[in-house]
Amino acid sequence: MQEIITKLEEMRADAAMGGGQKRIDKQHEKGKLTARERLDVLLDEDSFEEWDMFVEHDSVDFGMSENRIPGDGVVTGHGTINGRLVFVFSQDFTVFGGALSGAHARKIGKIMDQAMKVGAPVIGLNDSGGARIQEGVESLAGYADVFQRNVEASGVIPQISLIMGPCAGGAVYSPAMTDFIFMVKDSSYMFVTGPDVVKTVTHEEVTHEELGGAITHTAISGVADLAFENDVDLLLQTRRFIDFLPLSNKEQPPAHKCEDPVNRDDFSLDTLVPENPNMPYDMKELIHKTVDEGDFYEIQPDYAKNIIIGMARMDGRTVGIVANQPMVLAGCLDIASSKKAARFVRFCDAYNIPIVTFVDVPGFMPGTAQELGGIIKHGAKLLYAYAEATVPKVTVITRKAYGGAYDVMASKHLRGDVNYAWPSAEIAVMGAKGAVEIIFRADMKDPAKIEARTEEYRQKFANPFVAGRKGYIDDVIMPHGTRRRVCKSLSMLRNKDIKNPVKKHGNIPL
């Protein structure tokens, strides 16, 4: 028996070394942790239960029969983050460059299947050279098996992809179907075809970082959600982020003890909106002053900055925040911001997370680039997402809510549950000046008349009371009481129960 135990310990030690000390040292020289070191940071101490440590590939071609390493390039299992169950897979770049084989894929599929059965998130740590070429179509089949599970798990359990090294070719499509993608600056990248192929086909000279680095994908393409300075920063921030999420779609979001009084007023908000309607202000100030302890976890902060999305808590319970940002493009909705917010709204709805929307939107972005780029369909994505959502929806209009953009931003007409407006709110088809120039076109040559008409229109429509009289606004509230009113509304809505018509699925305008 002792001999067997000794042999087992030796096998475990071999598996833990991955591709060997030399390759581990190379990983460290790049400023990267190894697959197992990453799990040590991500998971609670001593909580990791590893599965399939001794799995090896069964390939015999190209000398692979003599080249087998226990674990086959991926560490899989489950553990806890702040005491809550998660399933993980961590690709090991020291073993075959983390390349995916049939056995590698089966290990990932196994923990994904189990996560679905028990209702727990899956966090994938990606650091791989792609498909294992020696296995040919079997490695491609392995990717497809993972893709299928990504789709089946979508909306059932949260899926988070941590890109911690290369992720290229077919490998990128699994992260693309997960809920969130976090990357590491200067050491992770994603692209379908690499710089060499790009140069051959299009004659463009581009670096790995320019083509698919963390800054590219968080600021330009919008493929990734957040970029972090190093492995440890990313892993610690993932721990914080998981705390906002329910474990599955069958659970309500986690509740935390709240030390921040629900009835806390903030009188500085009474002067947040400038008297000049064309002056910007920072909507993030409102968010930080309204949510619990000013703790706001922003998602995609560097992409489509004219809209803000992220997680926060109100009275200790998770909420999703969506807000127009007057500091960027006057808060207009455009293609990028519509897609960004629509996907986030659908995530919140899938996981029972109430949505709080702060509105200051002058309309959709005009211009040929937007129209030819399909703003009609892309804008409809956000409209569709809000209309489809059945979670509690609380909306606060702080200033402008013009035209179709008023409708789109969680209006009462899209089943908004509680819709508030500040006294500074202007709810109308368009701004006073533009409206008057259309209605009274014949008076355009008389500036005095136009000015009088503009003031008349402003007095009649540039306020929240017309909408209030029709019941489209539930109350006009003082800015300083925003936290109190929103918290009370969310408490009232806690047991909300409505369902969409029975159907296989809708056809969102993709």
C-alpha positions as CSV (number, residue, x, y, z in Angstrom):
1,M,0.0,0.0,0.0
2,Q,2.8,2.4,0.9
3,E,4.3,1.8,-2.5
4,I,1.1,2.8,-4.2
5,I,0.8,5.9,-2.1
6,T,4.4,6.9,-2.9
7,K,3.7,6.3,-6.6
8,L,0.6,8.4,-6.4
9,E,2.4,11.3,-4.8
10,E,5.1,11.1,-7.5
11,M,2.5,11.2,-10.2
12,R,0.9,14.2,-8.6
13,A,4.2,16.0,-8.4
14,D,4.9,15.3,-12.0
15,A,1.5,16.7,-13.1
16,A,1.9,19.8,-10.9
17,M,5.2,20.6,-12.7
18,G,3.4,20.8,-16.1
19,G,6.0,21.2,-18.8
20,G,8.9,21.3,-16.4
21,Q,10.9,23.9,-14.5
22,K,12.5,25.4,-17.6
23,R,9.2,26.2,-19.2
24,I,7.8,27.5,-15.9
25,D,10.8,29.9,-15.6
26,K,10.1,31.1,-19.2
27,Q,6.5,31.8,-18.2
28,H,7.7,33.8,-15.2
29,E,10.2,35.7,-17.3
30,K,7.2,37.0,-19.4
31,G,5.6,38.3,-16.2
32,K,3.0,35.6,-16.3
33,L,1.9,33.1,-13.6
34,T,1.5,29.4,-14.3
35,A,-1.9,27.8,-14.7
36,R,-1.8,26.5,-11.1
37,E,-0.5,29.7,-9.6
38,R,-3.3,31.6,-11.2
39,L,-5.9,29.3,-9.6
40,D,-4.1,29.9,-6.2
41,V,-4.8,33.6,-6.5
42,L,-8.3,33.3,-8.0
43,L,-9.8,30.8,-5.6
44,D,-10.1,30.7,-1.8
45,E,-7.2,29.1,0.0
46,D,-7.3,25.3,-0.1
47,S,-10.6,25.2,-1.8
48,F,-9.5,23.9,-5.2
49,E,-10.6,20.4,-6.0
50,E,-8.8,19.2,-9.2
51,W,-10.3,16.8,-11.7
52,D,-8.6,14.7,-14.4
53,M,-5.0,15.5,-13.2
54,F,-3.8,12.3,-14.9
55,V,-5.6,12.6,-18.2
56,E,-3.3,12.3,-21.3
57,H,-3.9,12.6,-25.0
58,D,-4.2,9.5,-27.1
59,S,-2.6,10.9,-30.3
60,V,0.1,8.7,-31.9
61,D,1.0,10.8,-35.0
62,F,4.1,12.9,-35.5
63,G,5.9,11.4,-32.5
64,M,3.1,12.3,-30.0
65,S,2.9,8.8,-28.6
66,E,6.3,9.4,-26.9
67,N,5.3,12.9,-25.7
68,R,2.6,12.7,-23.1
69,I,2.3,14.9,-20.0
70,P,-0.3,14.4,-17.3
71,G,-3.2,16.9,-17.5
72,D,-2.6,17.5,-21.2
73,G,-2.2,21.3,-21.0
74,V,-5.2,22.3,-18.9
75,V,-6.0,22.3,-15.1
76,T,-9.7,21.7,-14.4
77,G,-11.9,21.5,-11.3
78,H,-13.9,23.5,-8.8
79,G,-13.3,25.7,-5.8
80,T,-14.8,28.7,-4.1
81,I,-14.5,32.5,-4.3
82,N,-15.5,34.1,-1.0
83,G,-17.1,30.9,-0.1
84,R,-19.2,30.5,-3.2
85,L,-18.8,27.6,-5.7
86,V,-17.2,28.2,-9.1
87,F,-15.9,25.8,-11.8
88,V,-12.6,26.6,-13.5
89,F,-10.3,25.6,-16.2
90,S,-6.8,27.0,-16.6
91,Q,-4.8,26.4,-19.7
92,D,-1.2,25.6,-19.1
93,F,1.1,27.2,-21.7
94,T,4.1,25.2,-20.4
95,V,2.5,22.0,-21.8
96,F,2.3,21.9,-25.6
97,G,1.9,25.7,-25.5
98,G,-1.6,25.1,-24.0
99,A,-2.7,23.8,-27.4
100,L,-6.1,22.2,-27.3
101,S,-6.4,18.5,-28.0
102,G,-9.4,16.1,-27.9
103,A,-8.5,15.1,-24.3
104,H,-8.0,18.8,-23.3
105,A,-11.4,19.7,-24.7
106,R,-13.1,16.8,-22.9
107,K,-11.7,18.0,-19.6
108,I,-13.2,21.4,-20.2
109,G,-16.5,19.9,-21.3
110,K,-16.6,17.8,-18.2
111,I,-16.5,20.7,-15.8
112,M,-18.9,22.7,-17.9
113,D,-21.4,19.9,-17.8
114,Q,-21.1,19.6,-14.0
115,A,-21.4,23.4,-13.6
116,M,-24.7,23.2,-15.5
117,K,-26.0,20.4,-13.3
118,V,-25.3,22.1,-10.0
119,G,-25.8,25.7,-11.1
120,A,-22.4,27.5,-10.7
121,P,-20.4,29.9,-12.8
122,V,-17.6,28.7,-15.1
123,I,-14.4,30.8,-15.3
124,G,-12.0,30.0,-18.1
125,L,-8.3,31.1,-17.9
126,N,-7.2,31.1,-21.5
127,D,-3.5,30.8,-22.4
128,S,-3.1,28.7,-25.5
129,G,-1.4,28.5,-28.8
130,G,-4.7,27.2,-30.4
131,A,-5.6,23.9,-31.8
132,R,-3.1,21.1,-31.5
133,I,-2.0,20.7,-35.1
134,Q,-0.8,17.1,-34.6
135,E,-4.4,16.0,-33.9
136,G,-6.0,17.5,-37.0
137,V,-9.7,17.5,-37.0
138,E,-10.0,16.0,-33.5
139,S,-8.8,19.3,-32.0
140,L,-11.3,21.2,-34.2
141,A,-14.0,18.9,-33.0
142,G,-12.9,19.6,-29.4
143,Y,-13.4,23.3,-29.9
144,A,-16.8,22.8,-31.4
145,D,-17.8,20.7,-28.4
146,V,-16.8,23.5,-26.1
147,F,-18.7,26.0,-28.3
148,Q,-21.9,24.0,-28.0
149,R,-21.6,24.0,-24.3
150,N,-21.0,27.7,-24.2
151,V,-24.3,28.2,-26.1
152,E,-26.2,25.8,-23.8
153,A,-24.8,27.4,-20.7
154,S,-25.6,31.0,-21.9
155,G,-28.2,32.5,-19.7
156,V,-28.1,29.5,-17.3
157,I,-24.8,30.0,-15.5
158,P,-22.4,33.0,-15.7
159,Q,-19.4,32.4,-17.9
160,I,-16.3,34.6,-17.6
161,S,-13.2,34.4,-19.9
162,L,-9.9,35.6,-18.6
163,I,-7.5,36.0,-21.5
164,M,-4.0,35.6,-19.9
165,G,-1.9,34.9,-23.0
166,P,-2.4,34.1,-26.6
167,C,-5.9,33.2,-27.9
168,A,-6.1,32.9,-31.6
169,G,-8.0,31.3,-34.5
170,G,-11.0,29.2,-33.5
171,A,-10.0,29.6,-29.8
172,V,-11.4,33.1,-29.7
173,Y,-15.0,32.0,-30.3
174,S,-15.5,30.3,-27.0
175,P,-14.6,33.5,-25.1
176,A,-16.7,35.5,-27.5
177,M,-19.8,33.6,-26.5
178,T,-19.2,34.0,-22.7
179,D,-20.7,36.8,-20.7
180,F,-17.5,38.8,-20.0
181,I,-13.9,38.9,-21.2
182,F,-11.1,40.3,-19.1
183,M,-7.6,40.7,-20.5
184,V,-4.1,41.5,-19.3
185,K,-2.2,44.4,-20.9
186,D,0.9,43.6,-22.9
187,S,0.7,39.8,-22.3
188,S,-2.7,38.7,-23.7
189,Y,-4.1,39.0,-27.2
190,M,-7.0,37.7,-29.3
191,F,-7.4,37.5,-33.1
192,V,-8.9,35.2,-35.7
193,T,-5.8,35.5,-37.9
194,G,-2.4,36.7,-36.7
195,P,-0.1,39.4,-38.0
196,D,1.8,37.0,-40.3
197,V,-1.4,35.9,-42.1
198,V,-2.6,39.5,-42.2
199,K,0.6,40.6,-43.9
200,T,0.4,37.8,-46.4
201,V,-3.2,38.4,-47.4
202,T,-3.6,42.2,-47.1
203,H,0.0,43.4,-47.0
204,E,-0.7,45.2,-43.7
205,E,2.1,45.5,-41.2
206,V,0.6,45.1,-37.7
207,T,1.9,43.9,-34.3
208,H,0.2,41.4,-32.0
209,E,-0.7,44.2,-29.6
210,E,-2.1,46.5,-32.3
211,L,-4.1,43.6,-33.9
212,G,-5.5,41.9,-30.8
213,G,-4.1,43.3,-27.5
214,A,-6.0,44.3,-24.4
215,I,-6.2,48.0,-25.3
216,T,-7.3,47.3,-28.8
217,H,-10.2,45.1,-27.6
218,T,-11.3,47.2,-24.7
219,A,-11.1,50.6,-26.4
220,I,-11.6,50.0,-30.1
221,S,-13.3,46.7,-31.0
222,G,-15.4,46.3,-27.9
223,V,-14.6,42.6,-27.9
224,A,-13.3,42.6,-24.3
225,D,-14.7,44.3,-21.2
226,L,-11.7,45.2,-19.0
227,A,-7.9,45.3,-19.3
228,F,-5.7,44.9,-16.2
229,E,-2.0,45.6,-15.6
230,N,-1.0,42.0,-14.7
231,D,-2.2,38.5,-13.9
232,V,-2.6,39.2,-10.2
233,D,-4.6,42.4,-10.7
234,L,-7.0,40.6,-13.1
235,L,-7.5,37.6,-10.8
236,L,-8.2,39.7,-7.7
237,Q,-10.6,41.9,-9.7
238,T,-12.4,38.8,-11.0
239,R,-12.9,37.7,-7.4
240,R,-14.5,41.1,-6.6
241,F,-16.7,40.9,-9.8
242,I,-18.0,37.4,-9.0
243,D,-19.4,38.8,-5.7
244,F,-22.0,40.8,-7.7
245,L,-23.4,37.8,-9.6
246,P,-25.8,35.0,-8.7
247,L,-24.4,31.5,-9.2
248,S,-27.1,30.7,-11.8
249,N,-30.3,31.9,-13.4
250,K,-32.3,30.1,-10.7
251,E,-30.9,32.3,-7.9
252,Q,-31.5,35.9,-7.0
253,P,-28.4,38.1,-6.8
254,P,-26.4,37.9,-3.6
255,A,-27.3,40.2,-0.7
256,H,-24.6,41.8,1.4
257,K,-24.9,43.6,4.6
258,C,-25.3,47.3,3.8
259,E,-23.8,49.9,6.2
260,D,-24.8,52.8,3.9
261,P,-28.2,54.2,5.0
262,V,-31.0,53.7,2.5
263,N,-32.5,57.1,3.4
264,R,-29.2,58.9,2.8
265,D,-29.8,62.2,1.0
266,D,-27.0,63.9,-1.0
267,F,-27.8,67.6,-1.5
268,S,-24.8,68.1,-3.8
269,L,-26.9,66.3,-6.5
270,D,-29.3,69.3,-6.5
271,T,-26.7,71.3,-8.4
272,L,-25.3,68.5,-10.5
273,V,-27.2,69.4,-13.7
274,P,-26.0,72.8,-15.0
275,E,-28.6,75.5,-15.8
276,N,-27.3,75.8,-19.3
277,P,-28.9,72.7,-21.1
278,N,-25.9,72.5,-23.4
279,M,-23.3,72.1,-20.6
280,P,-22.1,68.6,-19.8
281,Y,-21.7,67.0,-16.4
282,D,-20.3,63.7,-15.2
283,M,-23.0,61.1,-14.8
284,K,-20.6,58.9,-12.9
285,E,-20.9,61.4,-10.0
286,L,-24.6,60.6,-9.8
287,I,-23.9,56.9,-9.9
288,H,-21.2,57.0,-7.2
289,K,-23.3,59.2,-4.9
290,T,-26.4,57.0,-5.3
291,V,-25.2,53.4,-5.0
292,D,-24.1,51.7,-1.8
293,E,-20.8,53.2,-0.4
294,G,-20.0,54.6,-3.9
295,D,-18.9,51.2,-5.0
296,F,-19.5,50.9,-8.8
297,Y,-17.9,48.2,-10.9
298,E,-17.8,49.6,-14.4
299,I,-17.8,47.4,-17.4
300,Q,-16.2,48.5,-20.7
301,P,-15.2,51.9,-19.4
302,D,-13.0,52.6,-22.4
303,Y,-15.4,51.6,-25.2
304,A,-18.5,53.6,-26.3
305,K,-17.9,56.1,-23.4
306,N,-21.2,57.9,-24.2
307,I,-23.0,55.2,-22.2
308,I,-22.0,53.8,-18.9
309,I,-22.7,50.2,-17.7
310,G,-21.7,48.2,-14.6
311,M,-22.6,46.5,-11.4
312,A,-23.4,48.1,-8.0
313,R,-25.5,47.5,-5.0
314,M,-28.6,49.3,-3.6
315,D,-29.5,48.4,-0.1
316,G,-27.0,45.6,-0.2
317,R,-28.4,43.9,-3.3
318,T,-26.8,43.8,-6.8
319,V,-28.2,46.0,-9.5
320,G,-27.1,46.7,-13.1
321,I,-26.5,50.3,-13.9
322,V,-27.1,51.8,-17.4
323,A,-26.6,55.5,-17.8
324,N,-26.0,58.1,-20.6
325,Q,-22.8,60.1,-20.2
326,P,-23.3,63.8,-21.2
327,M,-19.5,64.2,-21.1
328,V,-19.1,62.2,-24.3
329,L,-21.0,63.0,-27.5
330,A,-23.6,64.8,-25.3
331,G,-24.8,61.3,-24.3
332,C,-26.2,60.5,-27.7
333,L,-26.9,56.9,-28.5
334,D,-24.9,55.5,-31.4
335,I,-24.1,52.1,-32.9
336,A,-21.4,51.2,-30.4
337,S,-23.2,52.4,-27.3
338,S,-26.5,50.7,-28.3
339,K,-24.7,47.3,-28.7
340,K,-22.8,47.8,-25.5
341,A,-25.8,48.5,-23.4
342,A,-28.1,46.0,-25.1
343,R,-25.8,43.1,-24.3
344,F,-25.5,44.2,-20.7
345,V,-29.3,44.6,-20.2
346,R,-29.8,41.1,-21.5
347,F,-27.2,39.7,-19.2
348,C,-28.9,41.4,-16.2
349,D,-32.3,40.1,-17.3
350,A,-31.0,36.5,-17.7
351,Y,-29.6,36.5,-14.1
352,N,-32.4,38.3,-12.3
353,I,-30.5,41.5,-11.7
354,P,-32.6,44.6,-11.5
355,I,-31.7,47.4,-13.9
356,V,-31.4,51.1,-12.8
357,T,-31.3,53.5,-15.7
358,F,-30.1,57.1,-15.5
359,V,-31.2,59.0,-18.6
360,D,-29.8,62.1,-20.2
361,V,-30.1,61.5,-23.9
362,P,-30.6,64.1,-26.7
363,G,-31.3,61.4,-29.3
364,F,-29.5,59.1,-31.7
365,M,-26.3,60.2,-33.3
366,P,-26.9,61.8,-36.7
367,G,-24.7,61.3,-39.7
368,T,-24.0,59.2,-42.7
369,A,-21.5,57.0,-40.9
370,Q,-24.2,56.0,-38.4
371,E,-27.0,55.5,-40.9
372,L,-24.8,53.5,-43.3
373,G,-23.4,51.5,-40.4
374,G,-26.9,50.4,-39.5
375,I,-27.9,52.5,-36.6
376,I,-31.5,51.6,-37.2
377,K,-30.9,47.9,-36.4
378,H,-28.2,48.5,-33.8
379,G,-30.3,51.0,-32.0
380,A,-33.2,48.5,-32.1
381,K,-31.0,46.0,-30.2
382,L,-31.2,48.2,-27.1
383,L,-34.9,48.8,-27.5
384,Y,-35.5,45.1,-27.9
385,A,-33.3,44.3,-24.8
386,Y,-35.2,46.7,-22.5
387,A,-38.6,45.7,-23.9
388,E,-37.8,42.0,-23.4
389,A,-36.4,42.4,-19.9
390,T,-38.8,41.2,-17.1
391,V,-36.5,42.1,-14.1
392,P,-37.4,45.2,-12.0
393,K,-36.6,48.3,-14.0
394,V,-36.3,51.7,-12.3
395,T,-35.5,54.8,-14.5
396,V,-34.5,58.3,-13.5
397,I,-34.5,61.0,-16.1
398,T,-32.0,63.7,-15.0
399,R,-32.2,66.1,-18.0
400,K,-32.8,65.4,-21.7
401,A,-35.0,62.6,-22.9
402,Y,-35.7,63.4,-26.6
403,G,-37.3,61.6,-29.4
404,G,-37.0,57.8,-29.9
405,A,-34.1,57.7,-27.5
406,Y,-36.6,58.6,-24.7
407,D,-38.6,55.5,-25.6
408,V,-35.5,53.3,-25.8
409,M,-34.0,54.2,-22.4
410,A,-36.3,52.0,-20.2
411,S,-39.3,54.2,-20.6
412,K,-42.7,53.4,-19.1
413,H,-43.8,52.3,-22.5
414,L,-41.2,49.5,-22.5
415,R,-42.6,48.1,-19.2
416,G,-40.5,50.3,-17.0
417,D,-41.8,49.6,-13.5
418,V,-41.0,52.9,-11.8
419,N,-40.0,56.0,-13.8
420,Y,-38.8,59.1,-12.1
421,A,-37.7,62.5,-13.4
422,W,-35.8,65.3,-11.8
423,P,-37.3,68.8,-12.0
424,S,-34.6,69.6,-14.6
425,A,-35.9,66.8,-17.0
426,E,-36.9,67.8,-20.5
427,I,-39.1,65.1,-22.2
428,A,-40.0,66.0,-25.7
429,V,-39.7,65.0,-29.4
430,M,-36.7,67.2,-29.7
431,G,-35.0,70.3,-28.3
432,A,-37.0,73.5,-28.2
433,K,-35.0,75.3,-30.9
434,G,-35.1,72.5,-33.4
435,A,-38.8,72.0,-32.8
436,V,-39.7,75.7,-33.3
437,E,-37.6,75.9,-36.5
438,I,-39.7,73.1,-37.9
439,I,-43.1,74.1,-36.6
440,F,-42.7,77.8,-37.3
441,R,-40.6,77.7,-40.5
442,A,-42.4,80.7,-41.9
443,D,-41.2,82.9,-39.0
444,M,-37.5,82.0,-39.5
445,K,-36.7,85.5,-40.8
446,D,-37.9,87.1,-37.6
447,P,-35.4,86.3,-34.8
448,A,-37.6,87.9,-32.1
449,K,-40.5,85.8,-33.1
450,I,-38.5,82.6,-33.2
451,E,-37.0,83.4,-29.8
452,A,-40.5,83.9,-28.3
453,R,-41.8,80.7,-29.9
454,T,-38.7,78.8,-28.6
455,E,-39.4,80.0,-25.0
456,E,-43.1,79.1,-25.4
457,Y,-42.1,75.6,-26.5
458,R,-39.6,75.3,-23.7
459,Q,-42.2,76.3,-21.1
460,K,-44.7,73.9,-22.5
461,F,-42.6,70.8,-23.2
462,A,-39.1,71.1,-21.7
463,N,-40.2,69.8,-18.4
464,P,-41.3,66.5,-16.8
465,F,-44.9,67.6,-16.1
466,V,-46.5,66.8,-19.5
467,A,-45.3,63.2,-19.2
468,G,-46.3,63.2,-15.5
469,R,-49.9,64.3,-16.3
470,K,-50.1,61.3,-18.7
471,G,-48.7,58.9,-16.2
472,Y,-45.5,58.2,-18.1
473,I,-43.5,59.6,-15.2
474,D,-44.5,58.2,-11.7
475,D,-43.1,61.2,-9.8
476,V,-40.9,64.2,-10.1
477,I,-38.3,63.8,-7.4
478,M,-35.7,66.0,-5.9
479,P,-32.2,65.0,-7.0
480,H,-30.9,64.7,-3.4
481,G,-33.5,62.0,-2.6
482,T,-32.6,59.8,-5.6
483,R,-31.0,57.0,-3.6
484,R,-33.9,56.8,-1.1
485,R,-36.5,56.7,-3.9
486,V,-34.7,54.1,-6.0
487,C,-34.0,51.9,-3.0
488,K,-37.7,52.0,-2.0
489,S,-38.8,51.2,-5.5
490,L,-36.4,48.2,-5.8
491,S,-37.6,46.9,-2.4
492,M,-41.2,47.2,-3.6
493,L,-40.3,45.3,-6.8
494,R,-38.4,42.5,-5.1
495,N,-41.2,39.9,-5.8
496,K,-42.1,41.2,-9.3
497,D,-43.3,38.3,-11.5
498,I,-44.1,38.8,-15.1
499,K,-43.5,36.5,-18.1
500,N,-43.0,37.0,-21.8
501,P,-45.3,35.1,-24.2
502,V,-44.3,31.5,-24.6
503,K,-42.0,31.0,-27.6
504,K,-38.8,29.2,-28.6
505,H,-37.0,32.5,-28.7
506,G,-37.4,36.0,-30.2
507,N,-35.5,37.3,-33.1
508,I,-33.4,40.2,-31.8
509,P,-32.2,42.4,-34.7
510,L,-28.6,41.2,-34.8
